[in-house]
């Protein structure tokens, strides 16, 4: 049975509709109104092996902050729904991903507890019109709402586009690993508590 989740969020700043299907290589459709972010989210979906549908009408005439953060909130909630009670999942995942000159590491624990940490090159500039700090806002909101520990380290990098792409791909690969069903768990929850919430 397919693991699916959806989430709608409507505020005075954004109107977001998201759906996600785990364990899928189907083409994702992403339209956030922020072109570079569309590229990053589409890349993340492909490498996480999920089919993602995202549409957002946001107040990008002000800036892109509300759009990116609210998509993080909404994607986190959609993933949380798709995972259900977390029975049978691997729970932990990690990946190191090179992107030419850039190298990023991500580690995830789908623990039910929210925590985000970033180390590495400060993300305070721009990629085209995209404010780099929005990547951190997205992942913080995503981790908080999915109920996971997410640690990201940008080990090194020169090209700003490559740096962000290596981060999104590393998180995607770690997420794929953590969300995977482990047949040896026979539907049990991977926690001594007997629950992940």
N, C-alpha and C positions, 0 to 999 in steps of 0.2 A: 504494500500500500504506500502510495506517494506521501512523503512528508512535505506539507505545504503550510504556508502562513501568509496572512495578509494584514495590512494595517493602513488605515486612513487617518490623516491628521489635517484638521482645518483650523487655522487661526487667522487673525487679521494680517499676519505676515506671510503665511504659506498655506497652500492647499495641495496636499500630497496624497497620492494613491500608490501603494506598494503591494506587490505580491511576489512570493518567492517559492520555488520548488527546489528542494534539496536533491542531491544525487542526479543532476541533470546536465546534459551538454547542449540542450536546446539554446537557440539564440536569445539573448537578452535584449530588452528594449528599454533604453534609458534616455529620458528627456528631462533634465533638471533645470534647463535654462542657463547652465554654467558649462560651457563646452569642454574645458580641460577636465572638470570634475566628471562629466559624462564619460570621458575616455578612461579615467581612473576607475570609476564604478563598473563600467563594462569589463575592464581588464580584471578587476577583483572577482566579478561574477564568473568569468570564464575559468579562472584558476582555482576558485573555490568549488567548482563543479556544481553551480546552481544556475537555475533559470530565473532571471530577475526582470520584473516589469516595474518601472519607476516613472511616474509623471509628477511634475511639480510646477505649480504656478507660484512664484515667489516675488518678493519685493526687491528684485535685483536692480531696480532703478535707484535704490538706496545703496546697497552693496550686496555681496553674496553670502554674508554671514548667516542670516536666518535660514536661507535655503539649505546650505550645507549642513548646519547643525541639526535642523529639523529632519533632514533625510537620515542623518545618523540615528536620531531618536526612532524614526519610523522603521528603518531597516533592522535595528536592534530588536524592536518589538515583533517584527515579522519573523525574524529568526527564532526568537523565543517561542512563538506560537508553533512554528514548524518543528521544533525540537520536542514539544510536548513535555512529558515527565522525564525526559532525558534517558529513559531506560535503553540499555544496549549501546550507548555511544562510547566512543573511545575516551572522551572527555578532554584529554591533553593533546596538544599539537604544537609543533615548532617547525620553523623553516628558515633557511638562509638563502637569499636569492640575490644573484648578481644581475646587474643591468649595465653592461659595458663598464664604465668607470665607477659605478655605484654598487654598494653592497649593503643589504639590510637584513636584519634578523627579527623574527617575530615569534613569540611564545604565547600560547593561550591555554587557559584552564576554564572550561565551562562549568563553573563551580556553583553558580547561583549568586556569587558575591561579585560586586562590581568594583573593578580597579583598573586604572590605565596609567601607564608610565612610558615616557619617551626619553631616550638618551641619544646624544649624537649632535651632529651639526645643527645649530639653531635654524629653525624654519621661520625666517622673518622677512623674506624678500617676496618676489613675485615670479610666477611662470606665466609670461604674457600678462594678462589682466588678473590672473588667479593669485590671491593672497596665500602664501605658503602656510601661514598659521592655521588656515581653515582645515588642512589635513589633520592637524592635531585635534581641532574642535570636532571634526567628524568622528574620529576614532574614539575620543572620550565619550561622546554621546552614544555611539554604537555599543561600546563595552558596557556602559552604565545600564542601557536598556535591554541588552541581550542577557545580562547577568553573568558576565565573564571577567576573568582577569586577562588583561592584554598588555604585554610588554613589547615595546618596539625599540630597536636600536639601529640607528643609521651608522654603520661602521665606518664608511667613508664614501665620498662622492664628489664630483666636480660639476657635472651638468645637472642643473636643477630639475629638469624634466625626468632624467634618469633616476635621480634620487627619490622622487615621489613615486615613480613607477615601481622601483624596487621595493619600496615600503608597502604599497598596495598589493603587490604580488606575494610578498613574504607573508603578510597577514592572510591573504587568500589561501595560500598553501597550508598554513598552520590551521586555519579554520576548517578547511576540507578534512584534514587529518583528525581534528578534535570532534567534528560532527559525525564522522564515519561510524557506521554500525559495526561493532565487534561481535562476531557470531559466537565467540566463546563466552560472552556475558549472558547469553540466553535471556535477553530482555530485562536483566536486573540493572539497577541503577549503580553506577560505579562510584559509590561513596560508602564509607563505614556508617554514616548516619542513616543510610537506607533511602535517602531522598536528596535531591538537588532542587532547591527552590530559592 
